[in-house]
Amino acid sequence: TAPGWKPEESITLKLALCKYGIGKWVEIQASGVLPGKVIQQLNGQTQRLLGQQSIGALTGLSLDIDKIRADNNAKTDALR
């Protein structure tokens, strides 16, 4: 969890990403589940949750965030 994010907010974001899809920041904001969070915060925390900076290829997909993070952490040929 990043500074400014409570553990329960990260869980809420994971659930919102599963429901609305990655990159659907306006929809997540409009849902009201993470009041006070701006699009940049949602995007940055999603990058941290996934363990990767480039999330464009995942836009719109509803995915298991924890599985992607585990897969990314298992990669040995990735620059970090």
C-alpha positions, 0 to 999 in steps of 0.5 A: 500500500502506498502512502495516502492509501489505507489497506481497506482502500486498496482492497476497495480499489481491487474490487472496483477494478474487477467490477469496472475494469482497469483504466475506468477511472471516471466510472470508479470515481462516479461510483463513490467507493473511493471518495477523495481519490483523483484519477492520478491516485487511482492510476498510480495505485493500480500500477503498484497493485499490479507491479507494473507501470505500463497498464495500457494493454490492460485497459478495460479488462476486469482481472484478478489483480493479485494474480497479475502481481504474483505473475509479475513478481515471478518474472526474472527477465523484467527490468524493475 
